[in-house]
Amino acid sequence: NQATVVTTASGANTVVSTWASATDASGANGSTYCIYAFSYDGTVSSTIATTTVTLDNTAPSSTDFTGFTAASTTLTPAWSTATGASTYTVSSTADSDVTTSSLSYPFTSLTPNTEYTFQILATDSYGNATSYSTATGTYTIPAKPLSVTAAASGPSAIKVSWTANNNPAGTSYVVYNASKGVAYTATTSTSKIITGVSSASSYYFTVRAIYNSDNVSYVSSDASNTVTPPAQSNNVVMTITSSTAQVAIPFSFSTDPTETHHVTLDSLTDTHATLTIQSVPVTVSLAAGESQNIDTSGNGRNDTTVTMNSVSSGSASFSLIAIPQNAGTVFGNAPTVDTKYAKAVSINTEAENTSLRDVTLTLSINGSTLMAVSNDPSFIDVSYEDYSPTKQWTLTEGNGTKVVYVKFRAANGSTIIYTDTITLTGQSFDDPDALPADTTTDSPEYTEQTCPLNTEHAYKAPGSAGVYYITQSCTKRPFKSSRTYFTYFPTWNSVTVTTQEKLTNIPNDTLNFMPAGPLYDPQYGALVKTTSDPKVYLLLNDKKYWITDEDVFTTLNYDWTWIEDIDQRLLDKYTTAEEIQDKTTHPQYTLIKYTNNAKVYRLEPNPTDNALTLKRHILNEAIFKSLGFRMDRIVTVPDTEVYADGEVLDAVE
């Protein structure tokens, strides 16, 4: 059969002819065909040229999946051999299309406990392909829950917490009491309150991540720490997260161990937590540091002090303290907060953190004649002392958020307890009894690129006074004072209002406080460090001097209470100067004074030889302040540390 005619000009020509064999020989399957050609000038035909070709226009046999090998982040489908196939193409929701000559292929970097669909087709060496197979769905398995911890929440309850390890929201978890062989009802949260435990027993737990594929199979975590609920006492300290709101948690006091009460977290905002305490229900709404005496038995006698230790959008930590049942305590008017001040108790003038255990308490109470101070709500071995508006106090050892309890007593015998918190850092170990870190459960894991809010910006929710800073790693830190806020932003106009849902979904940063920001003026002679580096620097003029070790620090009479935590961006504004290693002299531009001498000097380079140091007397306090110097950064040096006298500093230079 003549396939095609090509007309050419006279002379030598290259002739191309295309045969649509897929149409004309659609059934060809390895058959041999003869192709011939001849030329014709209109009168005479040339001799015939021939060649042969093997044609295959038949697709391979069909293929389909024979099974899947699943891991938490990997799915490996396998499939049957297709007769005549040379390659296989897998199309899936796990990745872009993949072509391989193998009979299996691993898809990696997947999300745990998530369904993916797959289809496959076979292709032969001639390009003939089958249709895609019917779509098949299968799941990755859950990831193993990590960081399982158990913490007593009073004598009758234990809070079990864990991290999702990239399991998606909606994954079900079952807490298993491995010490007693009891499994509890499933939750989609990453914490659960276990009630009905006894202070006479020890407990440890595992957490099971349930397969979304069958809602039965599971992957189990490692065991938690062993926890023993405390024996009943006259106080209970609890931390409840937003994920366990509306759960009634039992508690009782040693003063009446047979009577069980319950506390429920009703609601939570950035600044207040609302609790219901019962037998006879009493609802209180308190901010951090606030307290209220209540009657939980309905007999007209106050029997419990509720003190809110800390509160955020993610959790509330509070103390329930039994009130001794005597007439003055029960019926008298308790001391009240001085309304001129924001808080009844303030540690280091509302500081958020400290690297020293010794702190200063500021107390603002009306009607108190006596007070008792304790690091523990039981006030064991603590005696009353005369009320004073300030008191020096020592925190317990170890890193963590500390609570200081102050019981105020009126002349009629009535009492009330107030608290404040501060985070102790820079210690050699972590305090296991410190308040738990503030974490919001069920938060997605974000990066700077996927963060739903702009990093290094300030946000608040509608109707809320709480303002949060979004870090580069897409976590949030609360601004606990306006003073700290204005070290990051010049005005309140920098705060963006976002939805409560978006703000809640941003995980709380583990630091839980804000160091001084890039706009902060540490003033002259400040001692600073960043939260990510223990190095302590002395700031003088526009330079930073690293104090190389603790011995140098103490020998030069620097004070540990002077150290301030600052943002790395603020530290980067200062030029690196020489290291401070010499224990016998202080760096130039240091403010010094001598024992038993009121004169204050600044050390400066000798104008004729910068390698030599002289001291210049600062004439008076007005000059001192006009130069931006700080009274609390004057170093007292021994008389043996001698410098030549320079000109008196009697004017701003």
C-alpha positions as CSV (number, residue, x, y, z in Angstrom):
1,N,0.0,0.0,0.0
2,Q,1.3,3.4,-0.9
3,A,1.7,5.4,2.4
4,T,2.6,8.8,1.2
5,V,3.8,10.8,-1.9
6,V,6.5,13.5,-1.5
7,T,7.1,16.0,-4.3
8,T,10.6,17.4,-4.6
9,A,12.5,19.8,-6.9
10,S,15.0,18.4,-9.4
11,G,18.4,17.4,-8.1
12,A,19.6,15.8,-5.0
13,N,17.2,15.9,-2.1
14,T,16.7,14.5,1.4
15,V,13.2,13.1,1.6
16,V,11.3,12.6,4.9
17,S,8.1,10.6,5.2
18,T,6.1,9.9,8.4
19,W,4.0,6.8,8.8
20,A,1.3,6.8,11.5
21,S,1.8,3.2,12.4
22,A,-0.1,3.5,15.7
23,T,-3.2,4.1,13.6
24,D,-2.5,1.9,10.6
25,A,-1.0,-1.0,12.5
26,S,-2.5,-0.5,16.0
27,G,-2.4,-4.2,16.7
28,A,1.3,-4.6,16.0
29,N,3.1,-6.3,18.8
30,G,6.6,-7.1,17.8
31,S,5.7,-7.7,14.1
32,T,8.2,-7.0,11.3
33,Y,7.1,-4.6,8.5
34,C,8.8,-3.9,5.1
35,I,9.2,-0.2,4.1
36,Y,9.9,0.5,0.4
37,A,10.4,3.7,-1.6
38,F,11.0,4.6,-5.2
39,S,11.2,7.7,-7.2
40,Y,9.1,8.7,-10.3
41,D,9.7,11.6,-12.7
42,G,6.3,11.4,-14.3
43,T,7.5,8.9,-17.0
44,V,9.9,6.5,-15.5
45,S,10.1,4.8,-12.0
46,S,13.4,4.1,-10.3
47,T,14.4,0.9,-8.7
48,I,12.8,0.2,-5.3
49,A,14.7,0.7,-2.1
50,T,13.6,-1.4,0.9
51,T,14.1,-1.8,4.7
52,T,12.4,-3.6,7.5
53,V,11.1,-2.3,10.9
54,T,9.7,-4.0,14.0
55,L,6.6,-2.3,15.4
56,D,5.0,-2.5,18.8
57,N,1.9,-0.5,19.5
58,T,0.5,-2.6,22.3
59,A,0.6,-1.4,25.9
60,P,2.1,-3.7,28.6
61,S,-0.2,-5.7,30.9
62,S,-1.7,-3.7,33.8
63,T,-0.1,-3.5,37.2
64,D,-1.4,-2.6,40.7
65,F,-0.1,-2.2,44.2
66,T,0.6,-5.4,46.2
67,G,1.3,-3.7,49.5
68,F,2.8,-0.7,51.5
69,T,5.5,-0.6,54.0
70,A,4.7,2.2,56.5
71,A,6.8,4.2,58.9
72,S,6.0,7.5,60.6
73,T,7.6,9.6,57.8
74,T,8.0,7.0,55.0
75,L,5.6,5.0,52.8
76,T,7.1,2.4,50.4
77,P,4.5,1.0,47.9
78,A,5.3,-2.3,46.0
79,W,3.6,-3.4,42.8
80,S,3.2,-6.4,40.5
81,T,5.3,-7.0,37.4
82,A,3.6,-5.8,34.2
83,T,4.4,-8.0,31.1
84,G,6.3,-6.0,28.6
85,A,6.9,-3.0,30.9
86,S,10.3,-1.2,31.2
87,T,9.3,1.5,33.7
88,Y,6.6,2.3,36.2
89,T,5.2,5.8,37.1
90,V,3.7,6.4,40.5
91,S,1.4,9.4,41.0
92,S,0.6,10.3,44.6
93,T,-0.3,13.0,47.1
94,A,3.0,12.2,48.8
95,D,5.2,13.8,46.1
96,S,5.4,14.7,42.4
97,D,5.2,11.8,39.9
98,V,8.0,9.3,40.2
99,T,9.2,7.0,37.4
100,T,11.4,3.9,38.2
101,S,12.3,0.5,36.8
102,S,12.1,-1.1,40.2
103,L,9.0,-2.8,41.7
104,S,8.9,-0.5,44.8
105,Y,9.8,3.1,45.7
106,P,10.2,4.9,49.1
107,F,8.4,8.2,49.6
108,T,10.1,10.1,52.4
109,S,9.7,13.3,54.6
110,L,6.0,12.6,55.0
111,T,3.7,13.7,57.9
112,P,3.1,11.0,60.6
113,N,-0.4,9.5,61.0
114,T,-1.6,11.0,57.7
115,E,-3.4,9.4,54.7
116,Y,-1.8,9.5,51.2
117,T,-3.2,8.2,47.9
118,F,-1.3,6.4,45.1
119,Q,-1.9,5.4,41.5
120,I,0.5,3.6,39.1
121,L,0.9,2.9,35.3
122,A,3.4,0.8,33.3
123,T,5.2,1.9,30.2
124,D,7.2,-0.2,27.7
125,S,10.4,0.7,25.8
126,Y,8.3,1.9,22.8
127,G,6.4,4.4,25.0
128,N,3.2,2.5,25.2
129,A,1.6,3.0,28.6
130,T,-1.3,1.5,30.5
131,S,-4.0,3.6,32.2
132,Y,-3.5,4.6,35.8
133,S,-4.7,2.1,38.4
134,T,-7.6,2.9,40.7
135,A,-6.4,5.3,43.5
136,T,-5.4,3.5,46.7
137,G,-5.1,5.3,50.1
138,T,-2.9,4.3,53.0
139,Y,-1.5,5.9,56.2
140,T,1.8,6.6,57.7
141,I,2.0,5.4,61.2
142,P,2.0,7.8,64.2
143,A,5.2,9.1,65.5
144,K,6.3,8.1,69.0
145,P,5.2,10.7,71.6
146,L,8.2,12.3,73.2
147,S,9.1,14.0,76.5
148,V,6.4,12.3,78.6
149,T,6.4,13.9,82.0
150,A,4.2,13.3,85.0
151,A,3.7,16.0,87.7
152,A,1.6,15.8,90.8
153,S,-1.3,18.3,90.8
154,G,-2.2,18.1,94.5
155,P,-2.5,14.9,96.5
156,S,-5.3,13.3,94.3
157,A,-4.3,14.2,90.7
158,I,-1.4,13.9,88.3
159,K,-0.9,15.8,85.1
160,V,0.7,13.9,82.3
161,S,2.2,15.9,79.4
162,W,4.0,15.0,76.2
163,T,5.0,16.5,72.8
164,A,3.3,15.4,69.6
165,N,6.6,14.8,67.7
166,N,5.0,16.1,64.5
167,N,1.8,14.0,64.7
168,P,-1.0,16.1,63.2
169,A,-3.7,17.9,65.1
170,G,-6.5,15.5,65.7
171,T,-4.3,12.6,66.6
172,S,-5.8,10.6,69.5
173,Y,-3.6,9.7,72.5
174,V,-4.3,7.3,75.3
175,V,-2.5,7.7,78.6
176,Y,-1.6,4.4,80.1
177,N,-0.9,4.0,83.8
178,A,2.0,1.6,83.4
179,S,2.4,1.2,87.2
180,K,-1.2,0.0,87.6
181,G,-2.1,-1.4,84.2
182,V,-4.9,1.1,83.5
183,A,-5.6,2.9,80.2
184,Y,-7.6,6.1,80.3
185,T,-10.0,7.6,77.8
186,A,-8.5,9.1,74.6
187,T,-7.7,12.8,74.2
188,T,-6.5,14.8,71.2
189,S,-4.6,17.2,73.5
190,T,-1.0,16.8,74.6
191,S,-1.7,16.6,78.3
192,K,-4.3,14.9,80.6
193,I,-5.2,15.2,84.2
194,I,-5.4,11.8,85.9
195,T,-7.6,11.8,89.0
196,G,-8.2,9.2,91.7
197,V,-4.5,8.6,92.5
198,S,-3.2,8.2,96.0
199,S,-0.4,9.9,97.9
200,A,0.5,6.5,99.2
201,S,1.5,5.2,95.8
202,S,4.1,6.0,93.1
203,Y,3.0,6.2,89.4
204,Y,4.6,6.2,86.0
205,F,2.9,6.5,82.6
206,T,3.3,5.9,78.9
207,V,1.4,7.6,76.1
208,R,0.0,5.8,73.1
209,A,-0.5,7.6,69.7
210,I,-3.4,5.9,68.0
211,Y,-3.3,5.0,64.3
212,N,-5.7,7.1,62.3
213,S,-6.0,4.2,59.9
214,D,-7.9,1.9,62.3
215,N,-8.3,3.8,65.6
216,V,-7.1,0.8,67.4
217,S,-3.4,0.2,66.8
218,Y,-0.9,2.5,68.5
219,V,2.7,3.5,69.0
220,S,3.8,3.8,72.6
221,S,6.1,6.4,74.1
222,D,8.9,5.6,76.6
223,A,7.9,5.6,80.2
224,S,7.5,8.9,82.1
225,N,9.3,9.8,85.3
226,T,7.9,8.2,88.5
227,V,5.8,10.6,90.5
228,T,4.4,10.3,94.0
229,P,1.6,12.7,94.8
230,P,2.3,14.7,98.0
231,A,0.7,13.7,101.2
232,Q,-2.3,15.7,102.2
233,S,-1.4,19.0,103.8
234,N,-2.9,22.4,104.5
235,N,-2.1,23.5,100.9
236,V,-2.3,22.4,97.3
237,V,-0.4,23.9,94.4
238,M,-1.8,23.1,90.9
239,T,-1.0,24.1,87.3
240,I,-3.9,23.6,84.8
241,T,-3.5,24.2,81.1
242,S,-6.2,25.4,78.7
243,S,-6.5,21.9,77.2
244,T,-7.7,20.5,80.6
245,A,-10.2,23.3,81.3
246,Q,-13.6,22.1,82.5
247,V,-12.0,19.0,84.2
248,A,-13.0,18.8,87.9
249,I,-9.8,18.0,89.8
250,P,-10.2,16.7,93.4
251,F,-8.3,17.9,96.4
252,S,-8.5,17.8,100.2
253,F,-6.6,19.2,103.1
254,S,-5.0,17.4,106.0
255,T,-7.2,19.4,108.4
256,D,-10.1,17.3,107.1
257,P,-8.8,14.5,104.9
258,T,-12.3,12.9,104.6
259,E,-13.8,15.9,102.8
260,T,-13.0,16.1,99.1
261,H,-13.3,19.3,97.2
262,H,-12.9,19.9,93.4
263,V,-11.4,22.8,91.5
264,T,-12.3,23.5,87.8
265,L,-10.6,25.9,85.4
266,D,-13.6,27.6,83.8
267,S,-11.8,30.1,81.5
268,L,-8.5,31.6,80.7
269,T,-7.2,34.8,79.2
270,D,-3.8,36.4,78.9
271,T,-4.3,38.1,82.3
272,H,-7.0,36.3,84.3
273,A,-8.1,32.8,85.2
274,T,-11.6,31.9,86.4
275,L,-11.8,29.0,88.8
276,T,-14.8,27.2,90.4
277,I,-14.0,25.6,93.8
278,Q,-16.5,23.4,95.5
279,S,-18.2,21.4,97.5
280,V,-20.5,24.5,97.6
281,P,-19.5,26.2,94.3
282,V,-17.5,29.4,94.6
283,T,-16.2,31.1,91.4
284,V,-13.2,33.5,91.5
285,S,-11.5,35.4,88.7
286,L,-7.9,36.4,89.6
287,A,-4.9,37.8,87.9
288,A,-1.3,36.8,88.8
289,G,-0.5,37.7,92.4
290,E,-4.1,38.2,93.4
291,S,-5.9,36.3,96.3
292,Q,-9.3,35.7,97.7
293,N,-10.6,34.0,100.8
294,I,-13.6,31.8,100.1
295,D,-16.1,29.5,101.8
296,T,-16.2,26.1,100.0
297,S,-18.5,24.4,102.6
298,G,-21.4,26.8,102.7
299,N,-21.3,27.3,106.4
300,G,-20.6,31.0,106.3
301,R,-16.9,30.6,107.4
302,N,-14.0,31.2,105.0
303,D,-12.0,28.0,104.8
304,T,-9.7,28.4,101.8
305,T,-7.4,31.1,100.4
306,V,-7.1,31.0,96.6
307,T,-3.9,32.6,95.4
308,M,-3.1,33.0,91.7
309,N,0.7,32.5,91.2
310,S,0.9,33.0,87.5
311,V,-1.5,33.1,84.5
312,S,-1.3,33.2,80.7
313,S,-3.4,32.2,77.8
314,G,-2.0,28.7,78.1
315,S,-2.1,27.9,81.8
316,A,-2.9,29.0,85.3
317,S,-0.8,28.1,88.4
318,F,-2.5,28.7,91.7
319,S,-2.4,27.7,95.4
320,L,-5.3,26.5,97.6
321,I,-4.4,27.0,101.2
322,A,-6.6,26.0,104.2
323,I,-7.5,28.8,106.6
324,P,-7.3,27.8,110.3
325,Q,-10.8,27.8,111.7
326,N,-10.7,30.3,114.5
327,A,-13.0,33.3,114.9
328,G,-10.5,36.1,113.9
329,T,-9.3,34.2,110.8
330,V,-12.8,33.3,109.7
331,F,-14.9,36.3,110.4
332,G,-12.5,39.3,110.6
333,N,-11.7,41.6,107.7
334,A,-8.5,40.5,106.1
335,P,-5.7,43.0,105.1
336,T,-6.3,44.6,101.7
337,V,-4.0,45.7,98.9
338,D,-2.9,49.3,98.9
339,T,-4.8,50.6,95.8
340,K,-2.1,53.1,95.0
341,Y,0.1,50.2,93.9
342,A,-0.4,47.5,91.3
343,K,0.5,44.4,93.4
344,A,0.5,43.4,97.0
345,V,3.9,41.6,96.6
346,S,6.6,42.5,94.1
347,I,10.0,40.8,93.7
348,N,12.9,43.1,92.6
349,T,10.4,45.8,91.6
350,E,8.4,43.4,89.3
351,A,11.5,42.0,87.6
352,E,10.8,39.0,85.4
353,N,14.1,37.2,86.0
354,T,17.2,37.2,88.2
355,S,20.5,35.3,88.3
356,L,20.8,35.7,92.1
357,R,18.9,34.0,94.8
358,D,18.9,37.1,97.1
359,V,16.0,39.4,96.1
360,T,14.1,42.3,97.5
361,L,10.4,42.1,98.3
362,T,8.2,45.2,98.1
363,L,4.9,44.9,100.0
364,S,1.9,47.1,99.6
365,I,-0.9,46.1,102.1
366,N,-3.3,48.1,104.2
367,G,-4.4,46.8,107.7
368,S,-1.6,44.3,108.2
369,T,0.3,44.3,111.6
370,L,2.2,41.1,111.0
371,M,3.5,39.1,108.1
372,A,5.1,35.8,107.4
373,V,7.3,35.0,104.3
374,S,7.9,31.6,102.8
375,N,9.0,29.8,99.7
376,D,6.4,27.2,100.4
377,P,2.6,27.7,100.8
378,S,2.6,25.5,104.0
379,F,4.6,28.1,105.9
380,I,6.3,25.3,107.9
381,D,8.7,26.6,110.5
382,V,7.9,30.2,109.5
383,S,7.1,32.7,112.2
384,Y,5.2,36.0,112.0
385,E,7.2,39.3,112.1
386,D,6.2,42.9,112.2
387,Y,4.8,44.2,108.9
388,S,7.4,46.1,106.8
389,P,7.0,47.5,103.3
390,T,10.3,45.9,102.2
391,K,12.2,42.7,103.0
392,Q,15.3,41.0,101.8
393,W,14.6,37.4,100.9
394,T,16.5,34.3,99.5
395,L,14.9,32.1,96.9
396,T,15.2,28.3,96.8
397,E,18.1,26.8,94.8
398,G,18.0,25.8,91.1
399,N,16.8,27.3,87.8
400,G,13.1,27.9,87.4
401,T,10.1,30.1,88.1
402,K,9.9,30.6,91.9
403,V,6.9,31.6,94.0
404,V,7.3,33.7,97.1
405,Y,4.3,33.5,99.5
406,V,3.6,36.3,102.0
407,K,0.8,35.8,104.7
408,F,-0.5,39.1,106.0
409,R,-2.3,39.2,109.4
410,A,-4.6,41.9,110.7
411,A,-4.9,42.9,114.4
412,N,-8.1,40.9,114.6
413,G,-6.3,37.7,113.5
414,S,-7.7,37.5,110.0
415,T,-5.2,36.6,107.3
416,I,-4.7,36.6,103.5
417,I,-1.9,35.3,101.4
418,Y,-0.4,37.0,98.3
419,T,2.4,35.9,96.0
420,D,4.7,37.0,93.3
421,T,6.9,35.0,90.9
422,I,10.4,35.5,89.4
423,T,12.5,33.2,87.1
424,L,15.9,32.3,88.6
425,T,18.5,31.6,85.9
426,G,22.2,30.8,85.7
427,Q,22.2,28.1,88.4
428,S,24.0,24.8,88.1
429,F,20.8,22.7,88.1
430,D,17.1,22.9,87.5
431,D,14.7,23.1,90.4
432,P,12.2,20.2,90.1
433,D,9.8,22.0,92.3
434,A,9.7,25.2,90.3
435,L,6.5,26.2,88.5
436,P,6.1,24.3,85.2
437,A,7.1,26.2,82.1
438,D,4.1,27.9,80.5
439,T,3.2,25.9,77.4
440,T,0.1,26.1,75.3
441,T,-1.0,22.7,74.2
442,D,-1.9,21.5,70.7
443,S,0.2,24.2,69.0
444,P,1.4,23.5,65.5
445,E,5.1,23.6,64.9
446,Y,6.1,26.6,62.9
447,T,9.3,28.0,61.4
448,E,10.1,31.6,60.6
449,Q,8.9,31.0,57.0
450,T,5.6,29.3,57.9
451,C,4.7,31.5,60.9
452,P,1.1,32.8,60.5
453,L,2.2,36.1,62.3
454,N,5.1,38.4,61.5
455,T,8.2,37.5,63.6
456,E,9.8,40.2,65.8
457,H,6.4,42.0,66.0
458,A,4.0,42.6,68.9
459,Y,0.4,41.2,68.9
460,K,-2.6,41.1,71.2
461,A,-6.1,39.5,71.0
462,P,-9.3,41.7,70.8
463,G,-10.4,42.8,74.3
464,S,-7.3,41.5,76.0
465,A,-4.6,43.6,77.7
466,G,-1.9,41.0,77.2
467,V,0.8,41.8,74.6
468,Y,3.1,39.2,73.1
469,Y,6.3,39.3,71.1
470,I,6.7,36.8,68.3
471,T,10.2,35.4,68.1
472,Q,12.2,34.5,65.0
473,S,11.4,30.8,65.7
474,C,7.6,31.6,65.8
475,T,7.1,31.3,69.5
476,K,5.5,34.0,71.7
477,R,6.8,35.7,74.8
478,P,4.6,37.9,77.0
479,F,5.5,41.5,77.8
480,K,5.1,41.5,81.6
481,S,5.6,45.3,81.9
482,S,5.3,48.3,79.7
483,R,8.8,49.2,80.6
484,T,10.1,46.2,78.8
485,Y,7.7,46.7,75.8
486,F,9.2,50.2,75.1
487,T,12.7,48.7,74.8
488,Y,11.4,47.0,71.6
489,F,8.8,49.4,70.2
490,P,8.5,53.2,70.4
491,T,4.7,53.5,70.8
492,W,1.7,51.3,71.5
493,N,0.8,51.8,67.8
494,S,3.3,49.0,67.0
495,V,0.9,46.4,68.5
496,T,-1.2,44.5,66.0
497,V,-4.6,43.1,67.0
498,T,-5.0,39.5,65.7
499,T,-7.5,36.7,66.4
500,Q,-7.4,34.8,69.7
501,E,-7.1,31.6,67.7
502,K,-4.0,32.7,65.9
503,L,-2.4,33.9,69.0
504,T,-3.2,30.8,71.0
505,N,-1.8,28.6,68.2
506,I,1.6,30.2,68.5
507,P,3.5,28.1,71.1
508,N,4.8,29.8,74.2
509,D,8.5,30.3,74.2
510,T,10.4,28.3,76.8
511,L,12.2,31.5,78.0
512,N,8.8,33.0,79.1
513,F,10.2,36.5,79.7
514,M,11.5,39.3,77.6
515,P,15.1,40.6,78.0
516,A,15.7,44.3,77.4
517,G,15.3,45.0,73.8
518,P,17.2,46.9,71.1
519,L,15.8,50.3,72.1
520,Y,17.0,49.9,75.7
521,D,19.5,52.3,77.1
522,P,21.6,50.4,79.6
523,Q,23.4,53.6,80.5
524,Y,27.0,53.9,81.4
525,G,28.9,51.0,83.0
526,A,26.1,48.4,82.6
527,L,26.9,44.7,83.1
528,V,24.9,42.6,80.5
529,K,24.5,39.1,79.0
530,T,22.2,37.6,76.5
531,T,19.8,34.7,77.3
532,S,21.6,32.4,74.9
533,D,25.2,33.0,76.1
534,P,26.6,33.1,79.6
535,K,29.3,35.6,78.8
536,V,29.1,38.8,80.9
537,Y,30.1,42.1,79.3
538,L,30.9,45.5,80.7
539,L,29.5,48.3,78.6
540,L,31.5,51.5,78.5
541,N,30.8,54.2,76.0
542,D,30.3,52.3,72.7
543,K,32.4,49.3,73.6
544,K,31.8,45.9,75.2
545,Y,34.4,44.2,77.4
546,W,34.1,40.5,78.1
547,I,34.8,39.6,81.8
548,T,36.5,36.3,81.2
549,D,35.8,34.4,84.4
550,E,34.0,34.5,87.7
551,D,37.2,35.0,89.7
552,V,38.0,38.2,87.7
553,F,34.4,39.4,88.2
554,T,34.4,39.0,92.0
555,T,38.0,40.2,92.5
556,L,37.2,43.5,90.7
557,N,34.2,44.0,93.1
558,Y,31.5,43.7,90.5
559,D,28.1,42.8,91.8
560,W,26.1,39.8,90.4
561,T,22.8,41.8,90.9
562,W,24.0,44.3,88.3
563,I,23.8,41.8,85.4
564,E,20.9,42.5,83.0
565,D,19.6,40.2,80.3
566,I,19.5,42.0,76.9
567,D,18.5,41.2,73.4
568,Q,21.4,40.1,71.1
569,R,20.7,43.0,68.7
570,L,21.4,45.4,71.5
571,L,24.7,43.8,72.4
572,D,25.6,43.8,68.7
573,K,25.5,47.6,68.7
574,Y,28.7,47.7,70.8
575,T,32.2,47.3,69.4
576,T,34.2,44.4,70.9
577,A,37.0,45.7,73.0
578,E,39.8,43.9,74.9
579,E,38.9,41.2,77.4
580,I,39.0,41.9,81.1
581,Q,41.5,39.5,82.6
582,D,43.6,41.7,84.9
583,K,42.5,41.4,88.5
584,T,44.6,44.3,89.8
585,T,43.2,47.2,87.8
586,H,39.9,48.2,86.2
587,P,39.3,49.0,82.6
588,Q,39.5,52.6,81.5
589,Y,36.2,54.5,81.7
590,T,35.1,52.5,84.8
591,L,33.5,54.5,87.6
592,I,35.3,53.9,90.9
593,K,35.4,55.1,94.5
594,Y,37.6,54.2,97.5
595,T,36.4,52.8,100.9
596,N,35.4,55.5,103.4
597,N,35.7,58.2,100.6
598,A,32.7,59.7,99.0
599,K,34.5,61.0,95.9
600,V,33.6,59.2,92.6
601,Y,36.1,59.0,89.8
602,R,36.1,58.0,86.2
603,L,39.2,56.1,84.9
604,E,40.5,57.5,81.6
605,P,43.5,57.2,79.3
606,N,46.4,59.5,80.1
607,P,46.3,62.2,77.4
608,T,50.1,61.8,76.9
609,D,50.1,58.0,76.9
610,N,47.0,56.0,76.2
611,A,48.5,52.9,77.7
612,L,48.5,54.6,81.2
613,T,45.3,55.2,83.2
614,L,44.5,58.2,85.4
615,K,41.5,59.0,87.5
616,R,39.3,62.1,87.2
617,H,37.2,63.3,90.1
618,I,33.5,63.9,89.1
619,L,32.8,67.3,90.8
620,N,29.2,66.8,91.9
621,E,26.0,64.8,91.5
622,A,24.7,67.2,88.8
623,I,27.7,66.6,86.6
624,F,27.5,62.9,87.3
625,K,23.8,62.7,86.2
626,S,24.3,65.0,83.2
627,L,27.0,62.6,81.9
628,G,24.5,59.7,82.0
629,F,26.3,57.8,84.7
630,R,24.6,55.3,87.1
631,M,25.0,55.4,90.8
632,D,24.5,51.6,91.0
633,R,27.5,51.0,88.8
634,I,30.2,52.6,90.9
635,V,32.8,50.0,91.8
636,T,34.5,50.3,95.3
637,V,38.2,49.6,94.9
638,P,40.9,48.9,97.6
639,D,43.3,51.7,98.6
640,T,46.1,49.6,97.0
641,E,44.6,50.2,93.5
642,V,46.4,53.5,92.8
643,Y,45.9,55.8,89.8
644,A,47.4,59.2,89.0
645,D,45.0,62.2,89.3
646,G,43.7,63.8,86.1
647,E,41.8,67.0,85.7
648,V,38.5,67.3,87.6
649,L,35.4,66.5,85.6
650,D,33.5,69.7,86.2
651,A,31.5,70.0,83.0
652,V,29.9,67.8,80.4
653,E,32.5,67.1,77.8
